[in-house]
Amino acid sequence: MTYIPNSIEARDIASLVHMQTNLRKHQTEGPLVITRGEGCRIFDNAGRDYIEAVAGLWCAALGFGSERLAKIAYEQMRSLGYYHLYRHRSNEPVIELAEKLIEIAPVPMARAIFQCSGSEANDTAIKLAWYYWHAQGQSQRTKVIARHMAYHGNTCAAVSLSGKPDMHAGFGLPFANFKHTEFPHYYRRHEPGESEEEFSTRMAEALDSLIQAEGPETIAAFFAEPVMGAGGAITPPAGYFAKVQAVLKKYDILFVADEVICGFARTGEIWGCQTYGIEPDMISSAKALSAAMQPISAVLINERVHKAMLEQSDRFGNFAHGYTYAGHPVAAAVALEVQKIYAEIDIVARAKRLGPVLQSALGRFRDHPIVGDVRGTGLILGMELMRDKAKRLPFDPALGVGTRAGAAAQRHGLILRVVGDRLVFAPPLIIEAQEIEEIADRLGRALDDVAGELEREGRR
């Protein structure tokens, strides 16, 4: 595509590097320039509207604009636009936010540690796991386990923790002490006749085998998302977390729940931990913490971890960790107001009411000729595109069926997330039933377009 010189698109191409983007392709295709947002919709610079069915990057829980939150940020910026948490300094918004997070934590937590992103939160949790075991005199516990296809962030440590090879390629990653156990994708990976419980048992046994092979005395922590977001909105099979936690307890391995996507009602409870009976030692959170209106994240730590941190301060005299913008008063003030909004609109009740609407509206596509499976929980859902659903035979990856579906959806005014041949949905939590039906309508037209293309190409 050729753009007019000095157009916004041409200027983008000439100046920006876009994340998670084919950089060569971007040189000719250019960007979709978004100029404003209203509720669950975004608008491009040509005035076209799109329903944002994955809340940006899973994070715009209250939609794409808020006068109320703008006023909060403005007032905080006028009174204290910045300060830090180093060397005993503090500010009122971050204290109140820490108190709130500890109050609503799914299991007892002792303290909150603030950062600016989910990647930084998980990076911090990794460091704290190592710090904990050093305090226990077990400095050999350096290995950290996550799952294949998990996503935990893009710092060097967090992306090493992530189990997505495409994010390691060309960077010399992952680091050696990050290990990965089985991808618990029941639909794609269960054996014929294997129930979800049996599949979960096999996943837990694989984790146990990995721990034994690496040496239990070398394992510091295990990280898991309640629902695997960038892996394709993969919900855990029945019994999965109960069985996994039994393995971790057997070897006294710290459990970190990555709630960056699931936290704040995405799964129908405030925390995904509550949905799936997870009892972690640490929780990382971000995204909906501030409804994406400000960059902020938090790690919640239990008393076990906090006690070790105090002991290390006794030993070294200083907790030598932190970020310049951690606990930023403007970000904290906005996040605190977001929590007030969630309480006012009863965000959990909304998710419980509208989750079944989303699951039902998109569940209808199980009968579509190119859809193999649809499953989710609350306001998050994944849809698997398959050549033969009965035999669970996928499309040839070279066909790019998922990419085609994403492009067709965009043509019909729908933005969704594509993970291989899997379509992912996680709309803003303020969505209404009518908009969910509109998502289904636009998606149906997109899927029909792709099915027609494949039929004409003789690919089905």
Secondary structure, DSSP 4 states (H G I P E B T S, - for coil): ----TTSHHHHHHHH---TTS-HHHHHHH----EEEEETTEEEETT--EEEETTHHHHT-TT-S--HHHHHHHHHHHHH-S----GGG---HHHHHHHHHHHHH-SS---EEEEESSHHHHHHHHHHHHHHHHHHTT-TT--EEEEETT----SSHHHHHHS--GGGTTTTT-S-TTEEEE----HHHHPPTT--HHHHHHHHHHHHHHHHHHH-GGGEEEEEE-SSBTTTTSBPPPTTHHHHHHHHHHHTT-EEEEE-TTTTTTTTSSSSHHHHHT---SEEEE-GGGTTTSS--EEEEE-HHHHHHHHHHHHHHSS-----TTTT-HHHHHHHHHHHHHHHHHTHHHHHHHHHHHHHHHHHGGGGSTTEEEEEEETTEEEEEE-SBTTTTBPPPGGG-HHHHHHHHHHHTTEE-EEETTEEEE---TT--HHHHHHHHHHHHHHHHHHHHHHHHTT--
